[in-house]
Amino acid sequence: MSNATPPLPIEISCSALKAKLDAGEEFLLLDCREPEEYEAASIRGAKLLPMAETPERIGELESHRGGSVVVHCHHGGRSLRVAAFLRQQGFEQAQSLAGGIDEWSQTIDPAVPRY
């Protein structure tokens, strides 16, 4: 019998992310969209790191390697790829926000503009 903890799901729901924020949990919220998308709409506290720049800028995330990282994009496609890449690089707790900022705007915070 193994005592290993089962791997964290690769996706996190908007309601689970809101619960983490409301509980004051420490984690990195990473926005992997482009700067113009970030300017149009953002989730408070998110750090912008466009998907294409992630491999060359991964060193900026080093202090979060052992902690929780939640990545989001517009609908969840890019963030899923970034979360998978981060896991390959040793960020075992990297997760993608299911539905992205669009789902967040519809279900959690309607003040976040949809585009």
Secondary structure, 3 states (H helix, E strand, C coil): CCCCCCCCCCEECHHHHHHHHHCCCCCEEEECCCHHHHHHCCCCCCEECCHHHHHHHHHHHHHHCCCCEEEECCCCHHHHHHHHHHHHCCCCCEEEECCHHHHHHHHCCCCCCCC
